[in-house]
Structure formats: C-alpha cells, structure tokens
C-alpha cells in the first residue's frame, strides 16, 4: 500500500485511525463469558468459561437473591530495547448477574475453578411438605 500525504499530520492521523480500527479504540475490553446453567434434583449448577483467568481474578457475591460473577484484570507489559521503550497496558472486565430461584439456598453455594471454567453449585432448599393440623373437639 502506497500512501502519499499532503501534510505529515494527515499521515499520523490516518495511521492512528487504522491502528484503532485494527486493535480497537479502547484498551479496556469487556467480554461476556459463555455460561451454562443446569438443574438436577438437588441443586443448580452454573458453569462459566473464563479462559486466561484464575480463581484469584474472579469475584462471586450473593446479595438477596442476586448472584454476581465479575472480574477486572489488568496486565502491564514493559519492554526496553536499544533506544526505545514500549509500555502497554490492557484491562479485561466483565460482570454477570443471575436471579436465584426461590428454592435456591444462597448459603450453600460452593465454587471450583479448573482449566478456565468456574463451576458454582447451588443447593436447593428442602421441599416444605404440607403440615397436617390435628383438630380437637371442643
């Protein structure tokens, strides 16, 4: 590709624009991870794909019946060679919110992280069976 600029500033402005289009305009990347939700007889299981993250990068919170999964990960890279210095920073973040079903026991949530997959198991509350009330003659 040959580029002839009328002014040097045109070249740099167009170069910056093409780099932004190629690499993205924002160094803070927000991605929504893929999530699978399963239900079995005794629990619900949420599995979130979080490649490149560790259990230390992920935060899981429960507030009322809301389950929050989130992260903010910052990476810094610095490279010095000869007479130039390259310093790059990038960030990755996401946040997911799930409303737990009425029968979910928020106090029993357990989590594991393996091979970039976060698994959360949420036990179901025991079913409340109808209570029989004995009626006495007066």
N, CA, C and O atoms as a GROMACS GRO file, in nm:
protein
  552
    1UNK      N    1   0.085  -0.118   0.000
    1UNK     CA    2   0.000   0.000   0.000
    1UNK      C    3   0.089   0.123   0.000
    1UNK      O    4   0.180   0.136   0.082
    2UNK      N    5   0.062   0.211  -0.091
    2UNK     CA    6   0.137   0.336  -0.100
    2UNK      C    7   0.049   0.448  -0.049
    2UNK      O    8  -0.069   0.459  -0.084
    3UNK      N    9   0.108   0.533   0.035
    3UNK     CA   10   0.032   0.642   0.092
    3UNK      C   11   0.109   0.772   0.071
    3UNK      O   12   0.225   0.784   0.110
    4UNK      N   13   0.043   0.867   0.008
    4UNK     CA   14   0.103   0.998  -0.013
    4UNK      C   15   0.017   1.101   0.061
    4UNK      O   16  -0.099   1.122   0.027
    5UNK      N   17   0.075   1.162   0.160
    5UNK     CA   18   0.001   1.260   0.240
    5UNK      C   19   0.033   1.401   0.193
    5UNK      O   20   0.145   1.431   0.153
    6UNK      N   21  -0.069   1.487   0.200
    6UNK     CA   22  -0.046   1.628   0.168
    6UNK      C   23   0.032   1.695   0.280
    6UNK      O   24   0.118   1.780   0.256
    7UNK      N   25   0.000   1.655   0.405
    7UNK     CA   26   0.071   1.709   0.521
    7UNK      C   27   0.111   1.592   0.609
    7UNK      O   28   0.041   1.491   0.613
    8UNK      N   29   0.223   1.604   0.680
    8UNK     CA   30   0.265   1.494   0.767
    8UNK      C   31   0.161   1.459   0.873
    8UNK      O   32   0.150   1.343   0.911
    9UNK      N   33   0.085   1.556   0.922
    9UNK     CA   34  -0.014   1.527   1.024
    9UNK      C   35  -0.126   1.438   0.970
    9UNK      O   36  -0.185   1.361   1.046
   10UNK      N   37  -0.156   1.448   0.841
   10UNK     CA   38  -0.258   1.360   0.782
   10UNK      C   39  -0.215   1.215   0.792
   10UNK      O   40  -0.296   1.127   0.823
   11UNK      N   41  -0.088   1.190   0.766
   11UNK     CA   42  -0.038   1.053   0.772
   11UNK      C   43  -0.054   0.997   0.913
   11UNK      O   44  -0.103   0.885   0.929
   12UNK      N   45  -0.013   1.073   1.016
   12UNK     CA   46  -0.020   1.024   1.153
   12UNK      C   47  -0.165   1.008   1.200
   12UNK      O   48  -0.196   0.913   1.271
   13UNK      N   49  -0.252   1.100   1.159
   13UNK     CA   50  -0.394   1.088   1.197
   13UNK      C   51  -0.453   0.963   1.134
   13UNK      O   52  -0.524   0.887   1.201
   14UNK      N   53  -0.426   0.941   1.006
   14UNK     CA   54  -0.478   0.823   0.937
   14UNK      C   55  -0.415   0.695   0.991
   14UNK      O   56  -0.482   0.592   0.999
   15UNK      N   57  -0.289   0.700   1.028
   15UNK     CA   58  -0.222   0.584   1.086
   15UNK      C   59  -0.287   0.549   1.219
   15UNK      O   60  -0.316   0.432   1.245
   16UNK      N   61  -0.310   0.649   1.304
   16UNK     CA   62  -0.375   0.626   1.433
   16UNK      C   63  -0.514   0.566   1.413
   16UNK      O   64  -0.553   0.473   1.484
   17UNK      N   65  -0.588   0.618   1.317
   17UNK     CA   66  -0.723   0.570   1.290
   17UNK      C   67  -0.719   0.423   1.246
   17UNK      O   68  -0.801   0.342   1.291
   18UNK      N   69  -0.624   0.388   1.160
   18UNK     CA   70  -0.617   0.249   1.113
   18UNK      C   71  -0.575   0.156   1.227
   18UNK      O   72  -0.622   0.042   1.233
   19UNK      N   73  -0.487   0.201   1.317
   19UNK     CA   74  -0.448   0.119   1.432
   19UNK      C   75  -0.566   0.099   1.528
   19UNK      O   76  -0.584  -0.009   1.583
   20UNK      N   77  -0.647   0.204   1.548
   20UNK     CA   78  -0.764   0.193   1.634
   20UNK      C   79  -0.865   0.095   1.576
   20UNK      O   80  -0.926   0.017   1.649
   21UNK      N   81  -0.882   0.099   1.442
   21UNK     CA   82  -0.974   0.005   1.378
   21UNK      C   83  -0.923  -0.138   1.391
   21UNK      O   84  -1.002  -0.230   1.409
   22UNK      N   85  -0.792  -0.157   1.381
   22UNK     CA   86  -0.736  -0.291   1.387
   22UNK      C   87  -0.735  -0.345   1.530
   22UNK      O   88  -0.777  -0.458   1.553
   23UNK      N   89  -0.686  -0.266   1.625
   23UNK     CA   90  -0.670  -0.314   1.763
   23UNK      C   91  -0.788  -0.279   1.853
   23UNK      O   92  -0.798  -0.332   1.963
   24UNK      N   93  -0.876  -0.192   1.809
   24UNK     CA   94  -0.987  -0.148   1.894
   24UNK      C   95  -0.952  -0.014   1.955
   24UNK      O   96  -0.835   0.016   1.980
   25UNK      N   97  -1.054   0.065   1.980
   25UNK     CA   98  -1.030   0.200   2.031
   25UNK      C   99  -1.013   0.205   2.182
   25UNK      O  100  -0.966   0.305   2.236
   26UNK      N  101  -1.050   0.100   2.248
   26UNK     CA  102  -1.049   0.102   2.394
   26UNK      C  103  -0.961  -0.010   2.446
   26UNK      O  104  -0.978  -0.125   2.407
   27UNK      N  105  -0.869   0.023   2.533
   27UNK     CA  106  -0.781  -0.078   2.591
   27UNK      C  107  -0.851  -0.157   2.700
   27UNK      O  108  -0.802  -0.262   2.743
   28UNK      N  109  -0.966  -0.109   2.746
   28UNK     CA  110  -1.044  -0.184   2.843
   28UNK      C  111  -1.143  -0.269   2.766
   28UNK      O  112  -1.234  -0.217   2.702
   29UNK      N  113  -1.125  -0.398   2.771
   29UNK     CA  114  -1.209  -0.490   2.697
   29UNK      C  115  -1.314  -0.548   2.790
   29UNK      O  116  -1.283  -0.597   2.899
   30UNK      N  117  -1.438  -0.541   2.747
   30UNK     CA  118  -1.546  -0.601   2.823
   30UNK      C  119  -1.602  -0.716   2.742
   30UNK      O  120  -1.649  -0.696   2.630
   31UNK      N  121  -1.596  -0.834   2.798
   31UNK     CA  122  -1.649  -0.953   2.731
   31UNK      C  123  -1.745  -1.021   2.825
   31UNK      O  124  -1.727  -1.021   2.946
   32UNK      N  125  -1.848  -1.078   2.767
   32UNK     CA  126  -1.942  -1.153   2.848
   32UNK      C  127  -1.912  -1.301   2.829
   32UNK      O  128  -1.922  -1.352   2.717
   33UNK      N  129  -1.874  -1.369   2.936
   33UNK     CA  130  -1.837  -1.511   2.921
   33UNK      C  131  -1.959  -1.599   2.892
   33UNK      O  132  -2.072  -1.567   2.931
   34UNK      N  133  -1.933  -1.709   2.823
   34UNK     CA  134  -2.037  -1.807   2.799
   34UNK      C  135  -2.069  -1.878   2.930
   34UNK      O  136  -1.980  -1.912   3.007
   35UNK      N  137  -2.198  -1.900   2.954
   35UNK     CA  138  -2.242  -1.962   3.079
   35UNK      C  139  -2.343  -2.072   3.048
   35UNK      O  140  -2.433  -2.054   2.966
   36UNK      N  141  -2.326  -2.186   3.114
   36UNK     CA  142  -2.423  -2.295   3.108
   36UNK      C  143  -2.486  -2.308   3.246
   36UNK      O  144  -2.417  -2.302   3.348
   37UNK      N  145  -2.618  -2.325   3.249
   37UNK     CA  146  -2.689  -2.343   3.376
   37UNK      C  147  -2.763  -2.476   3.368
   37UNK      O  148  -2.841  -2.500   3.275
   38UNK      N  149  -2.738  -2.560   3.466
   38UNK     CA  150  -2.801  -2.692   3.471
   38UNK      C  151  -2.881  -2.704   3.600
   38UNK      O  152  -2.851  -2.639   3.700
   39UNK      N  153  -2.984  -2.788   3.595
   39UNK     CA  154  -3.062  -2.816   3.715
   39UNK      C  155  -3.071  -2.967   3.730
   39UNK      O  156  -3.099  -3.038   3.634
   40UNK      N  157  -3.048  -3.013   3.851
   40UNK     CA  158  -3.073  -3.154   3.880
   40UNK      C  159  -3.166  -3.160   4.001
   40UNK      O  160  -3.219  -3.058   4.044
   41UNK      N  161  -3.186  -3.279   4.053
   41UNK     CA  162  -3.284  -3.297   4.160
   41UNK      C  163  -3.253  -3.216   4.286
   41UNK      O  164  -3.344  -3.166   4.352
   42UNK      N  165  -3.123  -3.202   4.319
   42UNK     CA  166  -3.085  -3.139   4.446
   42UNK      C  167  -3.018  -3.003   4.434
   42UNK      O  168  -2.999  -2.936   4.535
   43UNK      N  169  -2.982  -2.961   4.311
   43UNK     CA  170  -2.907  -2.836   4.301
   43UNK      C  171  -2.915  -2.776   4.161
   43UNK      O  172  -2.965  -2.836   4.066
   44UNK      N  173  -2.864  -2.653   4.153
   44UNK     CA  174  -2.842  -2.584   4.027
   44UNK      C  175  -2.690  -2.573   4.009
   44UNK      O  176  -2.618  -2.558   4.107
   45UNK      N  177  -2.643  -2.580   3.885
   45UNK     CA  178  -2.501  -2.567   3.859
   45UNK      C  179  -2.482  -2.463   3.749
   45UNK      O  180  -2.544  -2.470   3.643
   46UNK      N  181  -2.397  -2.365   3.778
   46UNK     CA  182  -2.361  -2.262   3.680
   46UNK      C  183  -2.216  -2.283   3.643
   46UNK      O  184  -2.129  -2.289   3.730
   47UNK      N  185  -2.188  -2.295   3.513
   47UNK     CA  186  -2.052  -2.309   3.463
   47UNK      C  187  -2.023  -2.192   3.369
   47UNK      O  188  -2.095  -2.170   3.272
   48UNK      N  189  -1.918  -2.118   3.401
   48UNK     CA  190  -1.879  -2.001   3.321
   48UNK      C  191  -1.740  -2.024   3.262
   48UNK      O  192  -1.647  -2.059   3.334
   49UNK      N  193  -1.727  -2.004   3.132
   49UNK     CA  194  -1.598  -2.018   3.065
   49UNK      C  195  -1.519  -1.888   3.082
   49UNK      O  196  -1.562  -1.782   3.036
   50UNK      N  197  -1.403  -1.897   3.149
   50UNK     CA  198  -1.322  -1.779   3.178
   50UNK      C  199  -1.176  -1.806   3.139
   50UNK      O  200  -1.089  -1.810   3.226
   51UNK      N  201  -1.148  -1.824   3.010
   51UNK     CA  202  -1.011  -1.855   2.968
   51UNK      C  203  -0.915  -1.741   3.002
   51UNK      O  204  -0.949  -1.623   2.991
   52UNK      N  205  -0.796  -1.779   3.044
   52UNK     CA  206  -0.693  -1.680   3.076
   52UNK      C  207  -0.704  -1.622   3.216
   52UNK      O  208  -0.619  -1.542   3.256
   53UNK      N  209  -0.806  -1.662   3.290
   53UNK     CA  210  -0.822  -1.612   3.427
   53UNK      C  211  -0.793  -1.723   3.527
   53UNK      O  212  -0.789  -1.840   3.491
   54UNK      N  213  -0.774  -1.683   3.652
   54UNK     CA  214  -0.757  -1.778   3.760
   54UNK      C  215  -0.863  -1.750   3.865
   54UNK      O  216  -0.937  -1.652   3.855
   55UNK      N  217  -0.870  -1.835   3.965
   55UNK     CA  218  -0.969  -1.814   4.072
   55UNK      C  219  -0.944  -1.683   4.146
   55UNK      O  220  -1.037  -1.628   4.205
   56UNK      N  221  -0.821  -1.633   4.144
   56UNK     CA  222  -0.789  -1.507   4.211
   56UNK      C  223  -0.844  -1.386   4.135
   56UNK      O  224  -0.860  -1.278   4.193
   57UNK      N  225  -0.871  -1.404   4.005
   57UNK     CA  226  -0.921  -1.294   3.922
   57UNK      C  227  -1.072  -1.278   3.928
   57UNK      O  228  -1.125  -1.176   3.883
   58UNK      N  229  -1.142  -1.376   3.985
   58UNK     CA  230  -1.288  -1.380   3.979
   58UNK      C  231  -1.347  -1.351   4.116
   58UNK      O  232  -1.298  -1.400   4.217
   59UNK      N  233  -1.454  -1.272   4.118
   59UNK     CA  234  -1.526  -1.243   4.242
   59UNK      C  235  -1.670  -1.293   4.227
   59UNK      O  236  -1.736  -1.265   4.126
   60UNK      N  237  -1.717  -1.366   4.326
   60UNK     CA  238  -1.855  -1.415   4.329
   60UNK      C  239  -1.919  -1.364   4.456
   60UNK      O  240  -1.866  -1.382   4.566
   61UNK      N  241  -2.035  -1.298   4.442
   61UNK     CA  242  -2.108  -1.243   4.557
   61UNK      C  243  -2.255  -1.279   4.546
   61UNK      O  244  -2.308  -1.297   4.437
   62UNK      N  245  -2.320  -1.289   4.661
   62UNK     CA  246  -2.464  -1.309   4.667
   62UNK      C  247  -2.522  -1.199   4.753
   62UNK      O  248  -2.475  -1.173   4.864
   63UNK      N  249  -2.624  -1.134   4.700
   63UNK     CA  250  -2.693  -1.029   4.775
   63UNK      C  251  -2.842  -1.046   4.749
   63UNK      O  252  -2.888  -1.040   4.635
   64UNK      N  253  -2.916  -1.068   4.856
   64UNK     CA  254  -3.058  -1.105   4.845
   64UNK      C  255  -3.066  -1.230   4.759
   64UNK      O  256  -3.007  -1.332   4.795
   65UNK      N  257  -3.135  -1.227   4.649
   65UNK     CA  258  -3.143  -1.344   4.560
   65UNK      C  259  -3.062  -1.320   4.433
   65UNK      O  260  -3.083  -1.390   4.333
   66UNK      N  261  -2.970  -1.226   4.434
   66UNK     CA  262  -2.887  -1.196   4.317
   66UNK      C  263  -2.749  -1.256   4.334
   66UNK      O  264  -2.683  -1.236   4.437
   67UNK      N  265  -2.705  -1.328   4.232
   67UNK     CA  266  -2.571  -1.386   4.228
   67UNK      C  267  -2.490  -1.306   4.127
   67UNK      O  268  -2.529  -1.294   4.011
   68UNK      N  269  -2.377  -1.252   4.170
   68UNK     CA  270  -2.291  -1.170   4.084
   68UNK      C  271  -2.159  -1.242   4.060
   68UNK      O  272  -2.095  -1.290   4.154
   69UNK      N  273  -2.118  -1.249   3.935
   69UNK     CA  274  -1.986  -1.301   3.897
   69UNK      C  275  -1.918  -1.189   3.820
   69UNK      O  276  -1.973  -1.138   3.722
   70UNK      N  277  -1.797  -1.150   3.864
   70UNK     CA  278  -1.730  -1.038   3.798
   70UNK      C  279  -1.579  -1.050   3.808
   70UNK      O  280  -1.526  -1.129   3.887
   71UNK      N  281  -1.511  -0.970   3.727
   71UNK     CA  282  -1.366  -0.961   3.733
   71UNK      C  283  -1.320  -0.830   3.670
   71UNK      O  284  -1.388  -0.773   3.585
   72UNK      N  285  -1.206  -0.785   3.714
   72UNK     CA  286  -1.130  -0.680   3.648
   72UNK      C  287  -0.986  -0.725   3.655
   72UNK      O  288  -0.929  -0.739   3.763
   73UNK      N  289  -0.928  -0.749   3.539
   73UNK     CA  290  -0.790  -0.796   3.534
   73UNK      C  291  -0.709  -0.696   3.452
   73UNK      O  292  -0.745  -0.662   3.340
   74UNK      N  293  -0.600  -0.650   3.510
   74UNK     CA  294  -0.512  -0.557   3.440
   74UNK      C  295  -0.378  -0.621   3.414
   74UNK      O  296  -0.321  -0.687   3.500
   75UNK      N  297  -0.329  -0.601   3.293
   75UNK     CA  298  -0.199  -0.654   3.256
   75UNK      C  299  -0.110  -0.538   3.214
   75UNK      O  300  -0.155  -0.446   3.145
   76UNK      N  301   0.016  -0.544   3.255
   76UNK     CA  302   0.112  -0.442   3.218
   76UNK      C  303   0.232  -0.510   3.155
   76UNK      O  304   0.278  -0.614   3.202
   77UNK      N  305   0.282  -0.451   3.049
   77UNK     CA  306   0.396  -0.507   2.979
   77UNK      C  307   0.492  -0.392   2.948
   77UNK      O  308   0.452  -0.288   2.897
   78UNK      N  309   0.618  -0.415   2.978
   78UNK     CA  310   0.719  -0.314   2.951
   78UNK      C  311   0.839  -0.381   2.886
   78UNK      O  312   0.888  -0.484   2.934
   79UNK      N  313   0.884  -0.323   2.777
   79UNK     CA  314   0.995  -0.381   2.702
   79UNK      C  315   1.093  -0.270   2.666
   79UNK      O  316   1.054  -0.168   2.609
   80UNK      N  317   1.220  -0.289   2.700
   80UNK     CA  318   1.323  -0.190   2.668
   80UNK      C  319   1.423  -0.253   2.573
   80UNK      O  320   1.478  -0.360   2.601
   81UNK      N  321   1.446  -0.187   2.461
   81UNK     CA  322   1.546  -0.232   2.364
   81UNK      C  323   1.615  -0.109   2.307
   81UNK      O  324   1.551  -0.009   2.273
   82UNK      N  325   1.743  -0.117   2.298
   82UNK     CA  326   1.824  -0.009   2.241
   82UNK      C  327   1.779   0.127   2.292
   82UNK      O  328   1.794   0.158   2.410
   83UNK      N  329   1.724   0.208   2.204
   83UNK     CA  330   1.690   0.345   2.241
   83UNK      C  331   1.540   0.369   2.255
   83UNK      O  332   1.498   0.483   2.271
   84UNK      N  333   1.460   0.264   2.249
   84UNK     CA  334   1.317   0.286   2.262
   84UNK      C  335   1.260   0.206   2.378
   84UNK      O  336   1.319   0.109   2.426
   85UNK      N  337   1.145   0.249   2.422
   85UNK     CA  338   1.076   0.187   2.533
   85UNK      C  339   0.931   0.164   2.492
   85UNK      O  340   0.865   0.255   2.441
   86UNK      N  341   0.882   0.043   2.513
   86UNK     CA  342   0.742   0.012   2.486
   86UNK      C  343   0.676  -0.020   2.619
   86UNK      O  344   0.726  -0.103   2.695
   87UNK      N  345   0.567   0.044   2.646
   87UNK     CA  346   0.492   0.018   2.768
   87UNK      C  347   0.345   0.007   2.729
   87UNK      O  348   0.286   0.103   2.680
   88UNK      N  349   0.287  -0.109   2.751
   88UNK     CA  350   0.148  -0.132   2.716
   88UNK      C  351   0.070  -0.177   2.838
   88UNK      O  352   0.122  -0.246   2.926
   89UNK      N  353  -0.054  -0.136   2.841
   89UNK     CA  354  -0.144  -0.178   2.948
   89UNK      C  355  -0.274  -0.221   2.883
   89UNK      O  356  -0.321  -0.161   2.786
   90UNK      N  357  -0.332  -0.325   2.938
   90UNK     CA  358  -0.464  -0.366   2.892
   90UNK      C  359  -0.544  -0.415   3.011
   90UNK      O  360  -0.488  -0.462   3.110
   91UNK      N  361  -0.673  -0.404   3.000
   91UNK     CA  362  -0.762  -0.448   3.106
   91UNK      C  363  -0.873  -0.533   3.048
   91UNK      O  364  -0.912  -0.516   2.932
   92UNK      N  365  -0.922  -0.623   3.129
   92UNK     CA  366  -1.030  -0.711   3.089
   92UNK      C  367  -1.130  -0.711   3.203
   92UNK      O  368  -1.093  -0.726   3.319
   93UNK      N  369  -1.256  -0.694   3.170
   93UNK     CA  370  -1.356  -0.694   3.277
   93UNK      C  371  -1.486  -0.754   3.226
   93UNK      O  372  -1.514  -0.755   3.106
   94UNK      N  373  -1.564  -0.805   3.320
   94UNK     CA  374  -1.700  -0.848   3.290
   94UNK      C  375  -1.777  -0.853   3.421
   94UNK      O  376  -1.719  -0.854   3.530
   95UNK      N  377  -1.907  -0.856   3.406
   95UNK     CA  378  -1.994  -0.872   3.521
   95UNK      C  379  -2.120  -0.941   3.473
   95UNK      O  380  -2.181  -0.901   3.374
   96UNK      N  381  -2.160  -1.045   3.544
   96UNK     CA  382  -2.285  -1.116   3.515
   96UNK      C  383  -2.367  -1.120   3.642
   96UNK      O  384  -2.313  -1.130   3.752
   97UNK      N  385  -2.498  -1.111   3.625
   97UNK     CA  386  -2.590  -1.112   3.737
   97UNK      C  387  -2.698  -1.216   3.709
   97UNK      O  388  -2.757  -1.219   3.601
   98UNK      N  389  -2.725  -1.302   3.808
   98UNK     CA  390  -2.828  -1.404   3.795
   98UNK      C  391  -2.923  -1.392   3.913
   98UNK      O  392  -2.880  -1.377   4.027
   99UNK      N  393  -3.052  -1.400   3.886
   99UNK     CA  394  -3.150  -1.402   3.994
   99UNK      C  395  -3.174  -1.547   4.030
   99UNK      O  396  -3.214  -1.628   3.946
  100UNK      N  397  -3.149  -1.580   4.155
  100UNK     CA  398  -3.163  -1.717   4.200
  100UNK      C  399  -3.310  -1.754   4.216
  100UNK      O  400  -3.392  -1.670   4.255
  101UNK      N  401  -3.345  -1.880   4.185
  101UNK     CA  402  -3.483  -1.925   4.204
  101UNK      C  403  -3.521  -1.924   4.352
  101UNK      O  404  -3.434  -1.923   4.439
  102UNK      N  405  -3.649  -1.924   4.377
  102UNK     CA  406  -3.700  -1.921   4.516
  102UNK      C  407  -3.646  -2.037   4.600
  102UNK      O  408  -3.623  -2.021   4.720
  103UNK      N  409  -3.627  -2.154   4.537
  103UNK     CA  410  -3.585  -2.270   4.615
  103UNK      C  411  -3.433  -2.285   4.626
  103UNK      O  412  -3.384  -2.384   4.680
  104UNK      N  413  -3.357  -2.186   4.577
  104UNK     CA  414  -3.211  -2.191   4.587
  104UNK      C  415  -3.166  -2.151   4.727
  104UNK      O  416  -3.217  -2.054   4.784
  105UNK      N  417  -3.072  -2.227   4.782
  105UNK     CA  418  -3.018  -2.198   4.914
  105UNK      C  419  -2.889  -2.117   4.897
  105UNK      O  420  -2.782  -2.174   4.874
  106UNK      N  421  -2.899  -1.986   4.908
  106UNK     CA  422  -2.785  -1.897   4.883
  106UNK      C  423  -2.671  -1.920   4.981
  106UNK      O  424  -2.556  -1.888   4.951
  107UNK      N  425  -2.700  -1.976   5.098
  107UNK     CA  426  -2.596  -2.001   5.197
  107UNK      C  427  -2.514  -2.127   5.167
  107UNK      O  428  -2.413  -2.152   5.233
  108UNK      N  429  -2.557  -2.205   5.070
  108UNK     CA  430  -2.489  -2.331   5.043
  108UNK      C  431  -2.407  -2.330   4.913
  108UNK      O  432  -2.365  -2.436   4.867
  109UNK      N  433  -2.385  -2.214   4.854
  109UNK     CA  434  -2.315  -2.208   4.726
  109UNK      C  435  -2.168  -2.245   4.744
  109UNK      O  436  -2.099  -2.192   4.832
  110UNK      N  437  -2.120  -2.335   4.659
  110UNK     CA  438  -1.979  -2.372   4.658
  110UNK      C  439  -1.926  -2.349   4.517
  110UNK      O  440  -1.999  -2.357   4.419
  111UNK      N  441  -1.796  -2.319   4.509
  111UNK     CA  442  -1.737  -2.292   4.379
  111UNK      C  443  -1.603  -2.360   4.359
  111UNK      O  444  -1.526  -2.378   4.454
  112UNK      N  445  -1.576  -2.398   4.233
  112UNK     CA  446  -1.446  -2.453   4.196
  112UNK      C  447  -1.404  -2.387   4.065
  112UNK      O  448  -1.487  -2.342   3.987
  113UNK      N  449  -1.274  -2.382   4.044
  113UNK     CA  450  -1.219  -2.323   3.922
  113UNK      C  451  -1.115  -2.418   3.867
  113UNK      O  452  -1.016  -2.448   3.935
  114UNK      N  453  -1.136  -2.467   3.745
  114UNK     CA  454  -1.043  -2.563   3.686
  114UNK      C  455  -1.039  -2.542   3.534
  114UNK      O  456  -1.143  -2.534   3.468
  115UNK      N  457  -0.917  -2.533   3.481
  115UNK     CA  458  -0.896  -2.521   3.336
  115UNK      C  459  -0.978  -2.409   3.273
  115UNK      O  460  -1.033  -2.425   3.164
  116UNK      N  461  -0.986  -2.295   3.341
  116UNK     CA  462  -1.056  -2.180   3.286
  116UNK      C  463  -1.207  -2.187   3.295
  116UNK      O  464  -1.276  -2.108   3.231
  117UNK      N  465  -1.260  -2.279   3.374
  117UNK     CA  466  -1.405  -2.291   3.391
  117UNK      C  467  -1.440  -2.276   3.538
  117UNK      O  468  -1.390  -2.349   3.623
  118UNK      N  469  -1.525  -2.180   3.568
  118UNK     CA  470  -1.577  -2.159   3.702
  118UNK      C  471  -1.706  -2.239   3.715
  118UNK      O  472  -1.797  -2.224   3.634
  119UNK      N  473  -1.715  -2.324   3.817
  119UNK     CA  474  -1.836  -2.402   3.843
  119UNK      C  475  -1.891  -2.363   3.980
  119UNK      O  476  -1.819  -2.369   4.080
  120UNK      N  477  -2.015  -2.324   3.983
  120UNK     CA  478  -2.083  -2.290   4.108
  120UNK      C  479  -2.198  -2.386   4.127
  120UNK      O  480  -2.281  -2.404   4.038
  121UNK      N  481  -2.204  -2.449   4.244
  121UNK     CA  482  -2.315  -2.538   4.275
  121UNK      C  483  -2.400  -2.473   4.383
  121UNK      O  484  -2.350  -2.432   4.488
  122UNK      N  485  -2.529  -2.465   4.356
  122UNK     CA  486  -2.623  -2.401   4.447
  122UNK      C  487  -2.726  -2.506   4.488
  122UNK      O  488  -2.808  -2.548   4.406
  123UNK      N  489  -2.721  -2.546   4.612
  123UNK     CA  490  -2.816  -2.647   4.661
  123UNK      C  491  -2.957  -2.590   4.664
  123UNK      O  492  -2.979  -2.470   4.679
  124UNK      N  493  -3.052  -2.681   4.648
  124UNK     CA  494  -3.192  -2.644   4.660
  124UNK      C  495  -3.235  -2.660   4.806
  124UNK      O  496  -3.187  -2.750   4.876
  125UNK      N  497  -3.323  -2.575   4.850
  125UNK     CA  498  -3.379  -2.589   4.985
  125UNK      C  499  -3.469  -2.712   4.986
  125UNK      O  500  -3.534  -2.743   4.886
  126UNK      N  501  -3.472  -2.782   5.099
  126UNK     CA  502  -3.561  -2.897   5.106
  126UNK      C  503  -3.706  -2.852   5.085
  126UNK      O  504  -3.747  -2.745   5.129
  127UNK      N  505  -3.780  -2.937   5.016
  127UNK     CA  506  -3.921  -2.904   4.991
  127UNK      C  507  -3.998  -2.901   5.122
  127UNK      O  508  -3.982  -2.986   5.209
  128UNK      N  509  -4.080  -2.801   5.132
  128UNK     CA  510  -4.166  -2.794   5.250
  128UNK      C  511  -4.292  -2.873   5.220
  128UNK      O  512  -4.366  -2.844   5.126
  129UNK      N  513  -4.313  -2.972   5.301
  129UNK     CA  514  -4.429  -3.056   5.282
  129UNK      C  515  -4.548  -2.995   5.359
  129UNK      O  516  -4.530  -2.930   5.462
  130UNK      N  517  -4.665  -3.018   5.308
  130UNK     CA  518  -4.782  -2.964   5.380
  130UNK      C  519  -4.787  -3.019   5.522
  130UNK      O  520  -4.763  -3.137   5.546
  131UNK      N  521  -4.819  -2.934   5.613
  131UNK     CA  522  -4.826  -2.972   5.754
  131UNK      C  523  -4.970  -3.006   5.788
  131UNK      O  524  -5.062  -2.928   5.763
  132UNK      N  525  -4.987  -3.122   5.846
  132UNK     CA  526  -5.123  -3.161   5.888
  132UNK      C  527  -5.149  -3.102   6.026
  132UNK      O  528  -5.065  -3.108   6.115
  133UNK      N  529  -5.266  -3.046   6.040
  133UNK     CA  530  -5.304  -2.986   6.167
  133UNK      C  531  -5.414  -3.072   6.227
  133UNK      O  532  -5.516  -3.097   6.164
  134UNK      N  533  -5.391  -3.117   6.348
  134UNK     CA  534  -5.488  -3.202   6.417
  134UNK      C  535  -5.592  -3.112   6.481
  134UNK      O  536  -5.561  -3.016   6.552
  135UNK      N  537  -5.715  -3.146   6.455
  135UNK     CA  538  -5.826  -3.067   6.509
  135UNK      C  539  -5.888  -3.143   6.625
  135UNK      O  540  -5.919  -3.262   6.614
  136UNK      N  541  -5.905  -3.072   6.737
  136UNK     CA  542  -5.961  -3.132   6.857
  136UNK      C  543  -6.107  -3.090   6.872
  136UNK      O  544  -6.147  -2.982   6.832
  137UNK      N  545  -6.182  -3.177   6.930
  137UNK     CA  546  -6.324  -3.144   6.960
  137UNK      C  547  -6.327  -3.049   7.079
  137UNK      O  548  -6.248  -3.063   7.172
  138UNK      N  549  -6.417  -2.954   7.074
  138UNK     CA  550  -6.427  -2.858   7.182
  138UNK      C  551  -6.534  -2.894   7.281
  138UNK      O  552  -6.554  -2.822   7.379
   0.00000   0.00000   0.00000
